[in-house]
């Protein structure tokens, strides 16, 4: 997909991120206006983060004339993106490398009140798939005592600032009102799932005989305000826009299920503005198990919410410093995008429950100040904490004693851009094979796989077009699922099909096929699938070895690909590959039995800049894969490899001269995991640079050997403009085995490959292959087949006479004659060699 799509910008960012409890991705084309363009008078959803520019805030002093502002921007730098007239605040985009210098210039400018960098924010919580019957949180917060007893006569709109809302979910029908997106795309879609979960927890339909019950059982509507990308992260510049839009468009509750360790003056101003407009603002404290402040939960006029478990104790991963109240946050039933249900854990569901309570209070006639007082002042105790756990019934029926509004934590001393960490119980390890690593790595040498989670580049790898890059996925503590299928799991991932019109990963193959692809390029690949580079935790290595050595596994067939590239048919190239390597599969191991069939489906995606279809791979495009399996396994190992596209080698798998995977410059190809059971897996993105991929040196002749009925060593000699020898070893006592090797680095010309057949085999077909290499990077194939030899013993007994006796046999043996001597009883035997 295009470099300017939000998806690629958010998914493959190399900047440090703000902490959030889950990661997902989406993006939209970046649009900017110059300082000379007319000012934007209201928040406009046009900007997405990119890797080379970052947003900053600049607040000009009261009374500064527009001409002075334009002049300041022109002399100091930056592209104007938005102007928030309510705050006298401008959002600019500046080159990332010049951010600090430009900020320093604005801070010194006499017309500027203050300037600061925008910060990354990420969501809190992680979708799973447990049963609706496990909705324990509602009676815990006395929701059941209020429902059906306390009437709600008014209404209140909840603005869900998140990744979007799936407005088609049956449990949200009729509740979602028009929203806005500040990260591109439509507001009422959710490419992540987190926003849909928040919406359902806060205000799913009640008493409709389906799904779950939302906390706001009456009077509440929902408005989707997209401020986070599909990876669950975003800039606070977009959050500021979302808060202001919500406040100006009737939202009386603003739910922010994300957190950051960084205080933002701009966001505090936006929060204060929304509070002045009558909104109750609720935010998650975050899931790091930390006692440090987080924002926006710790800001003035925001109710920060920590998470508690079924025993009213603070949840293990909940942050607490910025909490004003707590709410249940462990295994909370939620709506899922696509119409399903599942459970999530974290402080974001806790914040959603509190937002639902806030909506009930506002709809019953409370002001935002009174609603906040009721929420804080009617809680049940949380052992050892100064804050309590919310109580819906008491908040709606009991007059609370006014509580002091927590003071905001002082702005921390500016430091390096923070990194946000995922707070989930699922342990994940996603690595790829660096097959030419150098010291100080302890695993070196061409072909020796060193499993790494960073970029494959010239310092650690030497791949050729036509080779395949092994990818290893390990998931520990995989949560159980119940819908739509008990123990059914879905993993979604994507690969770069093209970048700038050059082909990257064109299809998937098995580990065995990756080894054969390497052998065809003269490289012996040693995989060592379970380590030692693995984890944390250290026990993951043992888990991997145990499940890989066990009997619980299943294979998923890799489907053909009907996509018609601008450079021709994908399926015909796959057919040419499978004619050489056989059907393609990927393998899944687990610690429990698999049932049914594992399936893999695919769809091509050219991003937001085009409509996917034939020939839509002219720029950047992906293949989106969906892998499904059914198993109660909590430990999963997935083995697959991405095939590196071949350029113009003249074979059936090639895309054309200059179109192969070695032809890109600049950025990388991506192999990225996205969602497990509709929950984000965070930033699991394996990359390979084009510089780490080479077109085959001159020409090569690939030798394939079919061995039937036995094992052995097979020798081949090359003659022609170049000479050489090649030995392939292996075989099988059962099914036919395929051995592969190659003569590489050959000049153009006519070559002959001759096989020396071992005495224990007979040839099936020719033992000499002549071929011509012509053109740059040409490749040819020579195929040979041998059948193992067995021994057939024929015994003949005569009594009282001799003679000649003729025998015939099938299977390629033919006829033979046995001459017996005369006299007495004579027995003679002899042995003939026959194919096995």
BELTAMO-V877558 format. One line per field, one symbol per residue. burial: 1 if it has 16 or more other ideal C-beta (glycine too) atoms within 10 Angstrom, else 0. A space follows every 10 residues. Layout:
burial->???
This chain:
burial->1111111111 1110001111 1111111111 0010100001 0011111111 0011111111 0001000011 0110011111 1111011111 1111000010 0110110010 1110111111 1111111111 1100101101 1110111001 0100011111 1111111010 1100111011 1111101111 1111111111 1111110000 1111111111 1111111111 1111111111 1111111011 1111111111 1111111111 1111101011 1111111101 0011111110 1111111110 0111101111 1111111111 1111111011 1111111111 1111111111 1111010101 1111111110 0100101111 1111110001 0010010110 0000001101 1111011111 1111111000 0010001111 1100110001 1111111111 1111110110 1110001111 1111111111 1111111111 1111111111 1110101011 1011100001 1011001100 0111110110 1011101001 0011001101 1001111111 1001000101 0101111111 0100011011 1111101111 1111111111 1111111111 1011100011 1111001111 1111111111 1111111111 1111110011 1111111111 0101010101 0101010100 1000001111 1111010000 1011101000 1100000010 1010001111 1101111110 0000000100 0000000000 0000000101 0000000000 000110
